[in-house]
Amino acid sequence: MLSSPPPASQTTGAVSTLFREHHGELVRLALLMVGDLPTAEDVVQDVYASLHKRWSHSAAPDEVLPYVRAAVLNGCRSVLRRRGIARVFAVTHAPQFFKRQGFAVAARQSLSEKIERDCRTCAQQRTCKLVAVIATVIPERVVLPILSVSVAPAPAC
């Protein structure tokens, strides 16, 4: 059974509350994925605009937030596809959330670039409880890493 849409003021108020309480968290999530603040803010803004159009007065806030987080990740994946980025990775305290969004848990050592850039200088490096996650954005562009290479020395001329 379809219900009638809520009044505009109720929708605006609910979306405003969600924005006020979770905007920073959602922008940080998008920034983690896309790597630059203006694009991260654009992705989150697009999600809020879309949410405002589709808001249901029967939706409970605890049901809406997971949807909004997933929508932010999907928006980020679209940005990454347009940029031609094949895979994205992160370290997180919430691996279950990322796993539900299509990420896989990875060995932190496999993310050498991320570890080199962010973790080597961290004071908590040895006791860190962050979990590495990785997702494929463009499957046809993923190149498997070379695990070992044996190269014969070049012949002397």
Buried (B, 14 or more C-beta within 10 A) or exposed (E): EEEEEBEEEEBEEBBEEBBEEBBEBBBEBBBBBBBEEEBBBBBBBBBBEEBBEEBEEEBEEEEBBEEBBBBBBEBBBEBBEEEEBBBBBBBBEEBEBBBEBBBEBBEBEEBEEBBEEBBEEEEEEEEEEBBBBBBBBBEEEEEEEEEEEEEEEEEEE
